[in-house]
């Protein structure tokens, strides 16, 4: 009976740890976007550094659908230039390139 109780508490701990990590990833995403927004207002930083939509701290949790691209997602969620939004989406979601797959979860600052 002790091992069952031990396994159950391990499962509860693991679920709590996942939720904790997910929360910190969201916080990190918001901080990255705020940093990009602040950098865009610094002298000498070009318009390419950020787009106006990243001045918000709100995020959307989006599940990629078949046929989606980062470009189409950027067009759907903001009026800012898609090329700039795509770069920020890659940074926020830890993507090395622009490849995404259906079912993948993305954090989109709006």
C-alpha positions in Angstrom: 0.0 0.0 0.0 2.9 2.3 0.6 4.1 2.1 -3.0 0.7 2.9 -4.4 0.5 6.0 -2.2 4.0 6.9 -3.2 3.2 6.6 -6.9 0.1 8.7 -6.5 2.0 11.5 -4.7 4.7 11.3 -7.4 2.0 11.8 -10.1 0.5 14.7 -8.2 3.9 16.3 -7.9 4.6 15.8 -11.6 1.3 17.4 -12.6 2.0 20.3 -10.3 5.5 20.7 -11.7 4.1 20.8 -15.3 1.6 23.5 -14.4 4.4 25.4 -12.7 6.7 25.2 -15.7 3.8 26.2 -18.0 3.1 29.2 -15.9 6.7 30.3 -16.0 6.9 29.8 -19.8 3.9 32.2 -20.1 5.6 34.7 -17.9 8.8 34.4 -19.9 6.8 34.9 -23.2 5.2 38.1 -21.8 8.6 39.4 -20.6 10.2 38.7 -24.0 7.4 40.6 -25.8 7.6 43.5 -23.3 11.4 43.7 -23.9 10.9 43.8 -27.6 8.3 46.5 -27.3 10.5 48.6 -25.0 13.5 48.1 -27.4 11.4 49.4 -30.3 11.1 52.7 -28.4 14.8 53.1 -27.8 16.8 55.5 -30.0 18.6 53.8 -32.8 16.4 50.7 -32.7 14.6 50.3 -36.1 11.0 49.6 -36.7 11.9 45.9 -37.3 12.7 45.4 -33.6 9.0 45.0 -32.6 5.5 45.7 -33.6 2.9 47.7 -31.8 0.7 44.7 -30.9 3.4 43.5 -28.4 2.8 46.4 -26.1 0.0 44.3 -24.5 0.6 41.7 -21.9 -2.3 39.5 -23.1 -1.6 36.2 -24.8 -3.7 33.8 -26.7 -3.1 30.0 -26.5 -3.5 28.7 -30.0 -3.6 25.2 -31.4 -2.2 25.0 -34.9 -4.7 23.8 -37.5 -3.8 21.9 -40.7 -2.6 24.4 -43.3 -1.6 27.0 -40.8 1.8 28.8 -41.1 3.4 31.3 -38.7 2.7 33.9 -41.4 -1.0 33.1 -41.6 -1.3 33.1 -37.8 0.5 36.4 -37.6 -1.9 37.9 -40.2 -4.9 36.5 -38.3 -4.0 37.9 -34.8 -2.4 41.3 -35.6 -2.3 44.2 -38.0 1.5 44.6 -37.7 3.8 43.5 -40.5 3.7 39.7 -40.6 7.4 39.3 -41.0 8.1 41.0 -37.7 5.4 39.1 -35.9 6.7 35.8 -37.2 10.1 36.5 -35.7 8.6 37.3 -32.4 6.4 34.2 -32.4 9.5 32.1 -33.1 11.3 33.7 -30.1 8.3 33.5 -27.7 7.6 29.8 -28.6 11.3 28.7 -28.7 11.1 27.8 -32.4 14.4 27.4 -34.3 12.6 27.9 -37.7 9.2 28.6 -39.1 8.0 25.0 -39.2 4.9 24.2 -37.2 2.6 21.2 -37.3 -1.1 20.7 -36.7 -1.9 20.1 -33.0 1.1 22.2 -31.8 0.4 24.7 -29.1 1.6 28.3 -29.5 1.6 31.3 -27.3 0.6 34.4 -29.2 1.0 37.8 -27.6 -1.9 40.1 -28.7 
